[in-house]
Amino acid sequence: MGDHDHTAPLPDVVLRVKTLESLLVEKKLVDPEALDALIDLYENQIGPKNGARVVARAWVDPEFKAWLLKDATGAVASFGFASDKGKTLVAVENTPKVHNLVVCTLCSCYPWATLGLPPVWYKSAPYRARAAKEPRSVLHEFGTELDDDVEIRIWDSNAEVRYFVLPERPEGTEGLSEEELVELVTRDAMLGVSKVSAPKGRDA
Amino acid sequence: MTRLDALVHLPRNEEGPVFREPWEASAFAMAVKLSEEGHFTWKEWAAVLAEEIEAAQRDGDPDLGDTYYRHWLRALERLVAEKELATEAELVTRKQEWVEAVAATPHGQPIALQPKGKQP
């Protein structure tokens, strides 16, 4: 071909995205600066740490916890995070007798503003298909074992309602501050595929 | 049925990349912004995305989450066409312009569309 001094052909997906973006910008349907700002928001500013702050607050503040379980949209908005516009957020509480698991069986609806963007496995067909049908086996694969008498509740997110799990506060964390608790809360625990562990050396 | 064990080894740490490639981020942002601007509701979006995911599975995509933004891009292209935000002809012409722009760009230079009416 003799064109090694020219740019290699771009993958088809890249060409299609450039096509859409250049047309939509030209027609003033999207603002390129707004696109960049949104990407920066998700790449650098929000993520599971937002949700961890909410969980830690609920663990130390019973009034906040009651608000969160009654009106998660409002309670989480009080933290001032960017919101998932027009969507209702619902917090479901894990207890010794009830374990909650979040899924979106249809696509991958997810509480972005609270947890950032979803992990790869959350978007995968096996997780979407199996979480509702065989949750114990899915939890097992995540290393989470539940007693037989624990009820598992499945929460199927959709375009309008997004769920996240308020995990159980692990034993042995009574002496930790809210800031220290934030560090313990993982994204996986807020989706219900795992539990929150006490920091090593502090187990009860 | 696929076990999740394989997926568990996919990036699942807290710091994992949000977008694997820039085009994923652009496709994500365009859909969110167009919906925010009222060109379609998020409910419409989720329905079209779910259809595209099903269609990809029917075509043999194991759909392990790594192709998610490909489904996302197809859903975006469909809604842009259905909502008449751009015509099929515009999309086809523009894509060809990008192909030509890439071919005309020396290696290492930023790729830019040629101004309309000018030949490279």
Interface residues (C-beta under 8 A of the other chain):
Chain A: D3 H4 D5 H6 T7 A8 P9 L10 P11 V13 V14 L15 R16 V17 K18 T19 L20 E21 S22 L23 L24 K27 L29 V30 D31 A34 L35 D36 L38 I39 Y42 E43 G47 P48 K85 G86 K87 L106 C107 S108 C109 G116 L117 P119 V120 W121 Y122 K123 S124 A125 P126 Y127 A129 R130 V138 E141 F142 N158 A159 E160 T186 R187 D188
Chain B: M1 T2 R3 L4 D5 L7 V8 L10 P11 R12 E14 G16 V18 F19 E21 W23 A25 S26 A27 F28 A29 M30 V32 K33 L34 E36 E37 H39 T41 W42 K43 W45 A46 A47 L49 A50 I53 Q57 P62 D63 L64 G65 D66 Y68 Y69 R70 L73 L76 E77 V80 L85 A86 E90 L91 R94 K95 W98 V99 V102 A103 A104 T105 P106 H107 G108 Q109 I111 L113
